[in-house]
Amino acid sequence: MKLSSPSFGVFIISVVLFALVIAVRYLGIAIPVISGNTFEMLLVAYVAMLVGVIFGNI
């Protein structure tokens, strides 16, 4: 299996999700979709990055 860097779009999606989770968890910002699901949203951000690395430039 050959790994490649993720596309810029996938990278940005992952970073934005991560930043939103950090803002909810540590800054106390209330975002309804993320507030109760911080672990799951971090998992989604990781999986997005993982898919981008495994499948290349999608």
C-alpha positions in Angstrom: 0.0 0.0 0.0 1.4 3.4 -1.0 0.5 6.3 1.2 0.3 9.8 0.0 -0.4 13.2 1.4 -4.1 14.2 1.7 -5.5 16.8 -0.6 -5.7 20.3 0.7 -9.5 20.2 1.1 -9.4 17.0 3.2 -6.7 18.6 5.4 -8.7 21.8 5.9 -11.8 19.8 6.8 -9.9 17.8 9.4 -8.2 20.9 10.9 -11.5 22.8 11.1 -13.3 19.9 12.9 -10.4 19.6 15.3 -10.4 23.4 16.0 -14.2 23.4 16.6 -13.8 20.5 19.1 -11.0 22.3 20.9 -13.1 25.5 21.0 -16.1 23.6 22.5 -14.1 21.6 25.0 -11.6 24.1 26.3 -13.1 27.6 25.5 -16.7 26.8 26.5 -18.2 27.8 23.1 -21.6 26.1 22.6 -21.9 24.5 19.1 -25.0 22.2 19.2 -23.8 19.5 16.9 -20.4 19.2 18.6 -21.1 20.0 22.2 -22.3 16.6 23.2 -20.1 14.6 20.8 -16.6 15.9 21.2 -14.9 12.4 21.1 -17.0 11.4 18.0 -16.1 14.6 16.2 -12.4 14.1 16.9 -12.8 10.6 15.5 -14.5 12.0 12.4 -11.6 14.4 11.9 -9.0 11.6 12.3 -10.9 9.3 9.9 -11.1 12.1 7.3 -7.4 12.6 7.5 -6.8 8.8 7.4 -8.9 8.4 4.3 -7.1 11.2 2.7 -3.7 9.6 3.4 -4.7 6.1 2.3 -6.7 7.0 -0.9 -4.5 9.9 -2.0 -5.8 13.0 -3.6 -9.6 12.6 -3.3 
